[in-house]
Amino acid sequence: MKILHVIPSMDPKQGGVCQALRTMISGLADQNIYNEVVSLDNSESPFLLADKFIVHAIGDGKGPWFYNSRLKSWFLSNLSYFDTVIMHGLWQYPGFALRQAIKSLSKLKLETSLPKIFVMPHGMLDPYFQTDKKRRLKALRNIIYWKVIESRLINEADGLLFTCEEELNLASLPFKPYAPKRKFIIGLGVENPPPYTESMEIEFLKCCPQLRKAPYLLFLSRIHEKKGVDILLDAYSHLLQSIEDKPRKSNAGLLPKLIIAGPGLDSAYGKKMYNKVAEDSLLSTAVIFPGMLIGDAKWGAFYGCEAFVLPSHQENFGIAVVEALACNKPVLISNQVNIWREIKEDGACYVSNDTIEGAIKMLESWIGTGYKQKQAMRRNALYAYEKNFSIEPATDRLLKALAETN
């Protein structure tokens, strides 16, 4: 089987979809499935150098729609070489160009059959994007775009691929007509982390020298409003003040330091969060912004933390959440992270609402948890990863879904 994956960009700075795709291809390659990717990137982009599969980087996409006039022509010339095409993500030009190319090729009398078309929304049909008050203009744009363009891609595709049951259920809510031919829950596998080495700790501490090996909680994601960084800081500040105001002997536990790692510090929101910490005498001594962590520094952050924290307002999957589980780390997450039920069922997390009050409760639960219970949660974390999120089961589910439409 030859699979073509279509994605606007393979740049990690664009979010977790490209990382999810790389992991998917790794699992498929282990099953001797051939994969290629077409993306709207510059062919000389450094983030493409490590990929072991073919990436047809046909040039940068322009604007938020990722428009590139070359893409439809590329599809017309190459689609017939593949058995299956998987469109990763929605609302951008690649999906439109793919449908237009399929429509044009269908009118021709080709000797070879056209590939099956699947769409993997990666959470982009979540109602959050239509109900968030700060996205009203974008929500209106999406309604128009759905009626004119996107509903056709969704309803004409051979199947939709979802990462979990929560995503599948939510996808049917925001837009009509919504009538996909087939829907499959395939999950999303995450590769085993590299084994811990001392160099990981060293590289991480180079990024956070002021930590001085103190215990810490880890937020590792884009520094973006959707991720709930502001409510995390407000909740953390509340607990710091509470500890400051009480005698030491009355504390249920001391609050670990907080590492907020990830890209986005140079955005308006990122600068606002950085200044929020810098201007607060308590937060500035306990919160550290190391920027984006990669390689050994990233894994050192995971292996060294007490727990991973993500009070996101919307998270379709949360690759970093799963990476933390794979490193034996409990996770403190909101109930807007769509995989929270699977993790909670295995006893590896504390879950809260995506509010300041919810984040306070979540942090209080952690610092009030005894040593033995924390150790049990660490064991449960690895169990939850192996049971729900390792690569092999996800790959098997994907191949089964592709086979059912043949």
C-alpha positions as CSV (number, residue, x, y, z in Angstrom):
1,M,0.0,0.0,0.0
2,K,1.2,3.5,-0.9
3,I,-0.1,6.3,1.2
4,L,0.1,10.0,0.5
5,H,-0.2,12.3,3.5
6,V,-1.3,15.9,2.8
7,I,-0.5,18.6,5.4
8,P,-0.1,22.4,5.2
9,S,3.3,22.4,6.9
10,M,5.7,20.0,8.6
11,D,7.1,22.8,10.7
12,P,6.9,21.9,14.4
13,K,6.1,25.5,15.2
14,Q,2.8,25.1,13.5
15,G,1.6,22.8,16.3
16,G,1.2,19.1,17.0
17,V,-0.3,17.8,13.8
18,C,3.0,17.4,12.0
19,Q,4.4,15.6,15.0
20,A,1.4,13.3,15.0
21,L,1.9,12.6,11.3
22,R,5.6,11.8,11.8
23,T,4.6,9.3,14.5
24,M,1.9,7.8,12.3
25,I,4.4,7.3,9.5
26,S,6.8,5.6,11.8
27,G,4.2,3.1,12.9
28,L,3.1,2.5,9.3
29,A,6.7,2.0,8.1
30,D,7.2,-0.7,10.7
31,Q,4.3,-2.5,9.0
32,N,6.1,-2.1,5.6
33,I,3.6,0.5,4.4
34,Y,5.1,3.1,2.0
35,N,4.5,6.7,2.9
36,E,5.1,10.1,1.2
37,V,4.1,13.6,2.3
38,V,3.2,16.7,0.3
39,S,3.4,20.0,2.2
40,L,3.6,23.7,1.6
41,D,7.1,24.2,2.9
42,N,10.4,25.4,1.5
43,S,12.3,22.4,0.4
44,E,15.4,23.7,2.2
45,S,13.7,24.0,5.6
46,P,15.9,22.6,8.3
47,F,13.0,20.8,10.1
48,L,12.7,18.5,7.0
49,L,16.3,17.2,7.2
50,A,15.7,14.5,9.8
51,D,12.7,12.9,8.0
52,K,13.5,9.5,6.6
53,F,10.4,9.5,4.3
54,I,9.9,11.5,1.1
55,V,8.5,15.0,1.7
56,H,7.4,16.9,-1.5
57,A,7.9,20.4,-0.1
58,I,6.6,22.4,-3.1
59,G,7.0,25.8,-1.7
60,D,5.7,27.9,1.2
61,G,1.9,28.5,1.4
62,K,0.8,32.1,1.5
63,G,-1.2,33.6,4.3
64,P,-3.3,31.8,6.9
65,W,-5.0,29.7,4.1
66,F,-1.6,28.3,3.0
67,Y,-2.4,29.1,-0.7
68,N,0.1,27.8,-3.3
69,S,-1.0,27.6,-6.9
70,R,1.4,24.7,-7.6
71,L,-0.4,22.3,-5.3
72,K,-3.4,21.4,-7.5
73,S,-1.1,20.8,-10.4
74,W,1.0,18.5,-8.3
75,F,-2.1,16.5,-7.2
76,L,-3.2,16.2,-10.8
77,S,0.2,14.7,-11.8
78,N,0.7,12.5,-8.8
79,L,-2.4,11.3,-7.1
80,S,-2.9,8.2,-9.3
81,Y,0.4,6.8,-8.0
82,F,-1.1,6.3,-4.5
83,D,-3.6,3.9,-3.1
84,T,-4.8,6.1,-0.2
85,V,-4.6,9.8,0.6
86,I,-4.9,11.1,4.1
87,M,-5.7,14.9,4.5
88,H,-4.4,16.1,7.8
89,G,-6.3,19.1,9.2
90,L,-9.0,21.4,7.8
91,W,-9.8,25.0,6.9
92,Q,-6.9,25.5,4.6
93,Y,-6.1,25.4,0.9
94,P,-4.6,21.9,0.7
95,G,-8.0,20.3,1.5
96,F,-9.7,22.5,-1.2
97,A,-7.0,21.8,-3.7
98,L,-7.2,18.0,-3.0
99,R,-11.0,17.9,-3.6
100,Q,-10.7,20.0,-6.8
101,A,-8.0,17.7,-8.1
102,I,-10.1,14.6,-7.4
103,K,-13.1,16.2,-9.0
104,S,-11.1,17.0,-12.2
105,L,-9.5,13.5,-12.3
106,S,-12.9,11.8,-11.9
107,K,-14.0,13.3,-15.2
108,L,-11.2,11.7,-17.0
109,K,-11.1,8.1,-18.2
110,L,-8.0,7.0,-16.4
111,E,-6.5,3.5,-16.7
112,T,-5.7,3.5,-13.0
113,S,-8.3,4.0,-10.2
114,L,-8.2,7.1,-8.0
115,P,-7.0,6.7,-4.4
116,K,-9.3,6.5,-1.4
117,I,-9.5,9.8,0.4
118,F,-9.5,10.1,4.2
119,V,-9.7,13.2,6.3
120,M,-8.1,13.4,9.8
121,P,-9.5,16.6,11.4
122,H,-7.1,16.5,14.4
123,G,-9.7,18.3,16.5
124,M,-10.5,21.0,14.1
125,L,-14.2,20.3,14.2
126,D,-14.3,20.9,17.9
127,P,-17.2,23.2,19.0
128,Y,-14.8,25.3,21.0
129,F,-13.6,27.1,17.9
130,Q,-17.1,28.2,17.1
131,T,-18.2,29.1,20.7
132,D,-15.1,31.0,22.0
133,K,-16.1,34.6,22.3
134,K,-12.8,35.8,21.1
135,R,-13.2,33.9,17.8
136,R,-16.5,35.4,16.6
137,L,-15.3,36.6,13.3
138,K,-13.4,33.4,12.7
139,A,-16.5,31.4,13.7
140,L,-18.6,33.3,11.1
141,R,-15.9,32.7,8.5
142,N,-15.9,29.0,9.3
143,I,-19.7,28.8,8.9
144,I,-19.4,30.3,5.4
145,Y,-16.4,28.2,4.5
146,W,-18.2,25.1,5.7
147,K,-21.2,25.7,3.5
148,V,-19.2,26.6,0.4
149,I,-16.1,24.3,0.6
150,E,-15.4,22.2,3.7
151,S,-18.6,20.3,4.0
152,R,-18.0,18.8,0.5
153,L,-14.6,17.5,1.5
154,I,-15.9,16.0,4.7
155,N,-19.0,14.4,3.3
156,E,-17.5,13.1,0.1
157,A,-14.4,11.6,1.6
158,D,-14.3,7.8,2.0
159,G,-13.9,8.2,5.8
160,L,-13.0,10.4,8.7
161,L,-10.3,9.4,11.1
162,F,-10.5,10.5,14.8
163,T,-8.1,10.2,17.7
164,C,-10.6,9.4,20.4
165,E,-14.3,8.9,21.1
166,E,-14.7,12.4,22.5
167,E,-13.4,14.0,19.3
168,L,-15.7,11.9,17.2
169,N,-18.8,12.9,19.3
170,L,-17.9,16.6,19.3
171,A,-17.3,16.8,15.6
172,S,-20.9,16.4,14.8
173,L,-22.1,19.4,16.8
174,P,-20.9,22.7,15.2
175,F,-21.8,22.4,11.4
176,K,-24.6,21.2,9.2
177,P,-24.9,19.3,6.9
178,Y,-22.5,16.8,8.5
179,A,-22.9,13.4,6.9
180,P,-19.6,11.6,6.5
181,K,-19.7,8.2,4.8
182,R,-17.7,6.4,7.5
183,K,-16.2,7.4,10.8
184,F,-13.3,5.6,12.5
185,I,-11.6,6.0,15.9
186,I,-8.0,5.1,15.2
187,G,-6.3,6.7,18.2
188,L,-2.9,8.2,17.9
189,G,0.3,6.4,18.8
190,V,3.2,8.2,20.5
191,E,6.7,6.8,20.2
192,N,8.4,5.5,23.3
193,P,10.7,8.2,24.8
194,P,14.4,7.6,24.7
195,P,15.7,6.0,27.9
196,Y,16.8,8.5,30.6
197,T,20.5,9.6,30.5
198,E,22.3,12.0,32.7
199,S,23.0,14.3,29.7
200,M,19.2,15.0,29.5
201,E,19.2,16.5,33.0
202,I,22.4,18.4,32.2
203,E,20.9,19.9,29.0
204,F,17.6,20.8,30.7
205,L,19.4,22.5,33.6
206,K,21.4,24.6,31.1
207,C,18.1,26.0,30.0
208,C,16.9,26.5,33.5
209,P,20.0,27.3,35.6
210,Q,18.0,29.1,38.2
211,L,16.1,25.9,39.0
212,R,19.0,24.5,40.9
213,K,17.5,21.0,40.8
214,A,14.4,22.1,42.8
215,P,11.2,20.0,42.4
216,Y,9.0,21.4,39.6
217,L,5.8,21.0,37.7
218,L,6.1,21.1,33.9
219,F,3.9,22.9,31.3
220,L,5.3,22.1,27.9
221,S,3.2,23.3,25.0
222,R,2.6,26.4,22.9
223,I,2.3,29.5,25.1
224,H,-1.1,30.4,23.7
225,E,-4.4,31.5,25.3
226,K,-6.1,28.2,24.3
227,K,-3.6,26.3,26.5
228,G,-4.8,28.1,29.7
229,V,-1.4,29.6,30.7
230,D,-3.1,32.6,32.3
231,I,-5.4,30.5,34.5
232,L,-2.4,28.3,35.5
233,L,-0.4,31.3,36.5
234,D,-3.4,32.8,38.5
235,A,-4.0,29.5,40.2
236,Y,-0.3,29.1,41.0
237,S,-0.1,32.6,42.3
238,H,-3.1,32.0,44.6
239,L,-1.4,29.0,46.1
240,L,1.9,30.7,46.5
241,Q,0.2,33.5,48.4
242,S,-1.7,31.0,50.5
243,I,1.5,29.3,51.5
244,E,3.2,32.7,52.1
245,D,0.3,33.7,54.5
246,K,0.3,30.5,56.6
247,P,2.8,29.1,59.1
248,R,5.0,26.5,57.5
249,K,3.8,23.8,59.8
250,S,0.2,24.1,58.6
251,N,1.0,23.5,54.9
252,A,-0.1,20.2,53.4
253,G,2.8,20.4,51.1
254,L,5.2,22.8,49.5
255,L,4.4,24.0,46.0
256,P,7.0,22.9,43.4
257,K,8.4,25.5,41.0
258,L,6.6,25.9,37.7
259,I,8.4,25.5,34.3
260,I,6.4,27.0,31.4
261,A,8.3,25.7,28.3
262,G,7.4,26.1,24.7
263,P,7.3,28.4,21.7
264,G,5.2,31.6,21.7
265,L,7.0,33.9,24.2
266,D,7.4,36.4,21.4
267,S,3.7,36.6,20.7
268,A,1.5,39.3,22.3
269,Y,0.0,36.7,24.6
270,G,3.4,35.2,25.5
271,K,4.8,38.6,26.3
272,K,1.8,39.3,28.5
273,M,2.4,36.1,30.4
274,Y,6.1,36.8,30.8
275,N,5.4,40.3,32.2
276,K,2.8,38.9,34.5
277,V,5.4,36.8,36.1
278,A,8.2,39.4,36.0
279,E,6.1,42.0,37.8
280,D,4.9,39.7,40.6
281,S,7.4,39.3,43.5
282,L,6.2,35.7,44.3
283,L,5.7,34.4,40.8
284,S,9.1,35.7,39.6
285,T,10.9,33.5,42.1
286,A,9.0,30.4,41.3
287,V,8.1,30.4,37.6
288,I,10.7,29.9,34.8
289,F,10.3,30.4,31.1
290,P,13.1,28.4,29.3
291,G,11.5,28.8,25.8
292,M,11.1,25.9,23.4
293,L,12.8,22.7,24.6
294,I,14.0,20.1,22.1
295,G,16.1,17.0,22.2
296,D,17.8,16.0,25.4
297,A,16.6,19.2,27.1
298,K,13.0,18.4,26.4
299,W,13.3,14.8,27.7
300,G,15.3,16.0,30.7
301,A,12.3,18.3,31.5
302,F,9.9,15.4,31.3
303,Y,12.0,12.9,33.3
304,G,12.8,15.4,36.0
305,C,9.3,16.9,36.7
306,E,7.0,15.8,39.5
307,A,4.0,16.0,37.2
308,F,2.9,17.5,33.9
309,V,0.3,20.2,33.9
310,L,-2.0,21.4,31.1
311,P,-5.2,23.3,32.0
312,S,-6.1,23.7,28.3
313,H,-9.4,25.1,27.1
314,Q,-9.3,22.8,24.1
315,E,-7.0,19.9,23.3
316,N,-7.9,17.3,20.8
317,F,-5.3,14.8,21.9
318,G,-2.3,16.4,23.6
319,I,0.9,14.6,22.5
320,A,2.9,16.2,25.3
321,V,0.4,14.8,27.8
322,V,1.1,11.3,26.4
323,E,4.8,11.8,26.3
324,A,4.7,12.7,30.0
325,L,2.8,9.5,30.7
326,A,5.4,7.5,28.8
327,C,8.0,9.0,31.1
328,N,6.2,7.7,34.2
329,K,4.7,11.1,35.0
330,P,1.2,11.8,36.3
331,V,-0.6,14.6,34.5
332,L,-2.8,17.4,35.8
333,I,-5.2,18.3,33.0
334,S,-8.5,20.0,32.3
335,N,-11.5,18.1,31.2
336,Q,-11.2,19.8,27.8
337,V,-8.2,17.6,27.0
338,N,-10.2,15.0,25.0
339,I,-8.3,11.9,26.2
340,W,-8.8,12.7,29.9
341,R,-11.3,9.9,30.4
342,E,-8.9,7.2,29.3
343,I,-6.2,8.5,31.6
344,K,-8.4,9.0,34.6
345,E,-9.7,5.4,34.2
346,D,-6.2,4.2,34.7
347,G,-5.6,6.4,37.8
348,A,-2.8,8.5,36.3
349,C,-4.2,12.0,36.5
350,Y,-6.1,14.7,38.3
351,V,-8.7,16.4,36.2
352,S,-10.4,19.8,36.7
353,N,-12.5,22.3,34.8
354,D,-10.6,24.8,32.7
355,T,-11.1,27.6,35.1
356,I,-8.9,29.3,37.8
357,E,-10.9,27.5,40.5
358,G,-10.4,24.2,38.7
359,A,-6.7,24.7,38.3
360,I,-6.4,25.6,42.0
361,K,-8.2,22.4,42.9
362,M,-6.0,20.4,40.6
363,L,-2.8,21.8,42.0
364,E,-4.0,21.5,45.6
365,S,-4.8,17.8,44.9
366,W,-1.3,17.2,43.8
367,I,0.6,18.9,46.6
368,G,-1.8,17.2,49.1
369,T,-1.1,13.8,47.7
370,G,1.2,11.5,49.8
371,Y,4.4,9.9,48.6
372,K,2.9,6.4,48.2
373,Q,0.0,7.7,46.2
374,K,2.3,9.7,43.9
375,Q,4.4,6.6,43.3
376,A,1.2,4.6,42.4
377,M,0.2,7.4,40.0
378,R,3.6,7.2,38.3
379,R,3.2,3.5,37.8
380,N,-0.3,4.1,36.5
381,A,1.0,6.7,34.1
382,L,3.2,4.2,32.2
383,Y,0.4,1.7,32.2
384,A,-2.0,4.2,30.7
385,Y,0.5,5.0,28.0
386,E,1.1,1.4,27.0
387,K,-2.6,0.5,27.1
388,N,-4.0,3.5,25.2
389,F,-1.3,5.4,23.3
390,S,1.6,3.3,22.1
391,I,2.2,3.1,18.4
392,E,1.4,-0.5,17.5
393,P,-2.3,-0.5,18.5
394,A,-2.9,2.9,16.8
395,T,-1.3,1.6,13.6
396,D,-3.4,-1.6,13.6
397,R,-6.6,0.5,14.0
398,L,-5.6,2.8,11.2
399,L,-4.8,-0.1,8.8
400,K,-8.1,-1.8,9.7
401,A,-10.0,1.4,8.9
402,L,-8.3,1.8,5.6
403,A,-9.0,-1.9,4.7
404,E,-12.7,-1.6,5.6
405,T,-13.3,0.9,2.8
406,N,-11.8,-1.2,0.0
